Amino acid sequence: MKIGFCSSEVFPFSKTGGLADVCGALPAALEEEGQEVKIFTPLYKGIKPQEMNSRFGRSVIGKNIEVFFIRNDEYFSRDYLYGTPQGDYPDNLERFSFFARRVLEVIKEIGFRPHIMHCHDWQTGLIPVYLRYIFNKDAFYQGIGTIFTIHNLAYQGIFPADKFGILGLPQEFFSIDGLEFYGKINLLKGALLESDILTTVSPTYAREIQTSEFGCGLEGVLSKRKDVLFGVLNGLDYNIWDPQADPLIYSNYGPQNIEKKGKNKVSLQKDCGLKIDKDIFLLGFVGRLAEQKGIDLLAEIIPPLLEKLKAQIVILGTGDQKYHQILEELLSRYKSDKIFGKQIAIYLTFDETLAHRIYAGADSFLMPSRFEPCGLGQMISLKYATLPIVHRTGGLADTVVDVSQDIEKGNGFVFTDVSSRAFLECIERAQGVFSDKATWSLIQKRVINLSFSWRDSARNYIRLYNRCLGSLKNA
Ligand code: ADP
C-alpha cells in the first residue's frame, strides 16, 4: 500500500514535541511491514535535504522512505516552527494552508498517487478538506483515503473569521457544519469532519475526548464520528531508550543484572547533592511544566513528601514561568535540610542527559497529568525498571496497571482522583511496596521486559488503512 504521511514535525529534521517522535518512527515501522511511505513536511530553516529544487527538497530515511520538504522560504525559513517565545506567528493560517495545498500538488508533480493520506494534527487539517472539495475534481485524486491522527486535542489551529478568504473555500464552509467554531476558523474541526478515519494516540484518550471534560469543545463533533474514531497507542523507540545500551546513563543494566540500576541511583544522588542512601525512596519527574502535567499537584505534595515520607525527589522540566517560580520557592525552602541531608533537586532546564539519568536512577517516576493523550515518560521508566506513579487518564490508564489491583500484571501505581491527597496516598503506597525489597525487585523484573513496540502500532494503523480503503470501495 502507498501511504502519504503529512506532518509539520518529523524527527530528526524538526521537533517541538512528541508529534515529531511519532512521525519519525512510525513511517520506518510501516516500511518494515512492507508499506511504501513518503513523508511530506515543511522545509524549515537549518534543514539540509540531500537534493533540492525551488519547490521542494528531498531526503531518504529508513530503508527507502522519501521525505519531501515543502519549500517556501518566506513562510518556513524562520527561527521557530510555529512562533517565537512572545507568541504564535500571525500568519500561521497562511503558512499551513499553503502547506496543505502544496502537499496535494506535489504528490501529483512527483507522480505519487497514495492509497491513503495519513495526516497529523491541526497543521495538516486542511488536507482532507482540500482533497474532498477542491482536488477531487481531478481523477488523479479520486478515491484517496484520509486518516487523521490527533496527538493533542488542546491544540486546534484557531484563527479569526475575517481570514476565511485565505483558505480558498466556499463561504458556506464557514458554518456550524464546517470550519466555524464559536465565530472563529478551526482547522482541526475541518479535519475531524472530513477525514475518512480518525485516530488518537491511546484507546482511553479516544473515549475521553468524546466527553465535555476532555473534548476541548469538540466533543460533539467527535461523538458524532465515534464509529470511525480509534485509539492506537504510540510505541517507544528502543534504539534510544534501552538501559542496556544507553550511553548517557552512569551504568548500563538489563533484565539479567537489574541490580546495577543501584549504581545509577547512587550516582544520581551524588550528582544532585542528595544524601547517598539506597534505602531512601527516590522519585523522579521529567516533563513540560504545564498545567496538563499536574505540576500544581506535584508542588503541593512536596512538603509532606520530604517531611512525612522522608523521600527524595529530582525534578527536571521547563515551561510556564508560574511553575518555575513555585518550584524555585520550594527549592530554597528545603535547600538546607540538616536532618535528612538534602532531599530535593530541581533543574529548570531542558537536559537530555539528565533526563536519561533520572529515568535510570530513580526508584519511581511521577506522572500526575490531568490529561495525557499517550505519554512517553511512563513507557520509558518501565523500560528502566523505574516503577511509574500515574494519574489514571489517557495513555497512562492504558499502560500502567496498579500492582494492588493485579498482582500478576501490575507494573506501577495508579491514582484516580485529581487531588494532591490521592497523589500523595499513592506515593505512600508505592513507598510501602518499595520497603519490601523482594516484592519490589519482582515487579522490576517484570516491567523491564515489557515492550511498547512501534511494530504493534504500525500493524494497527495498517488495519485501519485497509478498513478505510474497504469502506471507500463499498461507498
Ligand atoms: P509531551 O509530548 O506532552 O511533552 P510525553 O510524555 O509524550 O509528553 O513526552 C515528553 C518527552 O520529552 C519525554 O521523552 C521526556 O523525557 C522529554 N522531556 C520533557 N521535558 C524535558 C526536559 N526538561 N529535559 C529533557 N527531556 C525532557
Residues whose N, C-alpha, C, O or C-beta is under 5 A from the ligand:
A	BS01	ADP	G17 G18 V286 G287 R288 L316 G317 T318 T349 F350 D351 E352 A355 G375 L376 G377
